């Protein structure tokens, strides 16, 4: 999420550092939608994502004095949301099985997504992934974390993070292929009727 900083946003952050509730509300309104999207992708649960969002903003406004670079507020808040989401999913007992590393040829996945697939459709499939796979896929593919960082955050090995990521991609690819195949079969069946 890229937000262009302006003087108004920076002044809101400064006012928040002084405990100004109106400034906190306005800053919340600027960031709540994007941060909710991050939380929902990681938790896959609207209620949990709302809790994460509330906890993250409370923590951010409580610890805003620790923020040295006011222009980094968005990234700092996003890290809080991601860390809180991970904490919540751990409490919900998301497990990551330690597995052997896959061979290099198994890691090569050619995913070609037809231009007919909208981001909403892809998001729909991501939400259907098992919790651990979804969380790792979101952290790696959407949030840009490295496998070592994911492993550290989730308390798993780097190789497990890699393997789970590639398996998540495989599952996602299979769901997309199944829909494409089903859609084509359906189109042929209706054309022949």
C-alpha positions in Angstrom: 0.0 0.0 0.0 1.6 3.2 -1.1 0.4 6.4 0.4 1.8 9.7 -0.8 2.8 11.7 2.2 1.6 15.3 2.4 2.0 18.0 5.0 -1.5 17.3 6.3 -0.7 13.6 7.0 2.6 14.5 8.7 0.8 17.1 10.8 -1.8 14.5 11.8 1.0 12.2 13.0 2.6 15.0 15.0 -0.8 15.8 16.6 -1.2 12.0 17.4 2.1 12.1 19.2 0.5 14.8 21.4 -2.5 12.6 22.1 -5.0 14.5 19.8 -8.0 12.1 19.5 -9.4 13.9 16.4 -6.1 13.5 14.6 -6.0 9.8 15.6 -9.5 9.3 14.1 -8.5 11.1 10.9 -5.3 9.1 10.6 -7.3 5.9 11.3 -9.6 6.8 8.4 -6.7 7.3 6.1 -5.2 3.8 6.8 -8.1 1.6 8.1 -9.2 0.1 4.7 -5.7 -0.8 3.5 -4.7 -2.3 6.9 -8.0 -4.2 7.1 -7.2 -5.7 3.7 -3.8 -6.9 5.0 -5.4 -8.4 8.2 -8.2 -10.1 6.3 -5.8 -11.7 3.8 -3.8 -13.1 6.7 -6.6 -14.2 9.1 -9.3 -15.0 6.5 -11.8 -14.1 9.1 -13.7 -10.8 9.2 -14.2 -10.7 12.9 -10.5 -11.6 13.6 -9.4 -9.0 11.1 -11.5 -6.3 12.8 -9.9 -7.3 16.2 -6.4 -7.2 14.6 -7.1 -3.8 13.1 -8.4 -2.4 16.5 -5.4 -3.8 18.4 -2.9 -2.6 15.8 -4.2 1.0 15.9 -4.3 1.0 19.7 -0.7 -0.2 19.7 0.3 2.3 17.1 -1.3 5.3 18.9 0.1 4.1 22.2 3.6 3.7 20.9 3.6 6.5 18.3 6.3 8.3 20.2 8.7 5.5 19.3 8.2 6.3 15.6 11.3 8.4 14.6 10.6 8.8 10.9 7.0 10.2 10.5 7.1 9.4 6.8 7.4 5.7 7.7 4.1 5.6 9.6 2.4 3.4 6.9 5.1 0.8 6.8 5.4 0.8 10.6 1.6 0.3 11.0 1.6 -2.4 8.4 4.3 -4.4 10.3 2.1 -4.0 13.5 -0.9 -5.4 11.6 1.1 -8.3 10.1 2.6 -9.2 13.5 -0.7 -9.0 15.2 -2.4 -11.1 12.5 0.3 -13.8 12.9 -0.2 -13.7 16.7 -3.9 -14.2 16.3 -3.6 -17.0 13.8 -1.2 -18.8 16.1 -3.8 -18.6 18.9 -6.3 -20.1 16.4 -3.8 -23.0 16.1 -2.5 -22.7 12.6 0.1 -25.4 12.3 3.0 -25.6 9.9 4.2 -29.1 9.4 8.0 -29.6 9.1 8.5 -31.2 5.7 11.4 -32.2 3.6 12.5 -29.7 1.0 11.1 -30.4 -2.5 13.5 -30.9 -5.4 14.2 -27.9 -7.6 12.1 -29.3 -10.5 9.1 -29.6 -8.2 9.5 -26.0 -7.2 9.2 -24.7 -10.7 5.6 -23.8 -11.2 4.4 -22.2 -14.4 1.4 -20.2 -13.4 -0.2 -18.5 -16.3 -3.3 -16.7 -15.2 -5.7 -15.9 -18.0 -6.4 -12.1 -18.2 -10.1 -13.0 -17.7 -9.3 -13.7 -14.0 -9.9 -10.6 -11.9 -8.0 -9.8 -8.8 -11.2 -10.5 -6.9 -11.4 -14.0 -8.4 -7.8 -14.7 -7.4 -8.5 -13.3 -3.9 -11.5 -15.7 -3.7 -9.2 -18.7 -4.3 -6.5 -17.4 -1.8 -9.2 -17.3 0.9 -9.9 -21.0 0.2 -6.4 -22.1 0.9 -5.6 -23.8 4.2 -4.7 -21.3 6.9 -1.0 -22.0 7.0 -0.6 -22.0 3.2 -2.7 -18.9 2.8 -0.7 -17.0 5.5 2.7 -17.9 3.9 1.4 -17.1 0.4 0.2 -13.7 1.5 3.4 -12.9 3.4 5.6 -13.9 0.5 3.7 -13.0 -2.7 1.6 -10.1 -1.5 3.6 -8.5 1.3 7.1 -9.3 -0.1 8.6 -11.0 2.9 11.6 -13.3 2.3 11.3 -17.0 3.2 13.8 -16.5 6.1 11.8 -13.6 7.5 8.6 -15.7 7.2 10.2 -18.6 9.0 11.4 -16.3 11.8 8.0 -14.7 12.2 6.1 -17.9 12.2 8.6 -20.0 14.2 9.3 -22.4 11.4 12.4 -23.3 9.3 13.1 -21.4 6.2 12.8 -24.6 4.1 9.4 -25.2 5.6 8.4 -21.7 4.6 9.6 -22.3 1.1 7.9 -25.6 0.8 4.6 -24.3 2.2 4.8 -21.4 -0.2 5.3 -23.5 -3.2 2.6 -25.9 -2.2 0.2 -23.0 -1.7 1.1 -21.8 -5.2 0.4 -25.3 -6.5 -3.0 -25.4 -4.8 -3.9 -22.0 -6.1 -2.8 -23.0 -9.6 -4.9 -26.2 -9.4 -8.0 -24.2 -8.3 -7.6 -21.8 -11.2 -7.0 -24.7 -13.7 -10.1 -26.5 -12.4 -12.3 -23.5 -12.9 -10.8 -22.9 -16.3 -11.4 -26.5 -17.3 -14.9 -26.6 -15.8 -15.7 -23.3 -17.5 -14.6 -24.7 -20.9 -16.5 -27.9 -20.4 -19.6 -25.9 -19.4 -19.2 -23.7 -22.5 -18.9 -26.7 -24.8 -21.9 -28.4 -23.1 -24.1 -25.4 -23.6 -22.9 -24.9 -27.1 -23.9 -28.5 -28.1 -27.3 -28.3 -26.4 
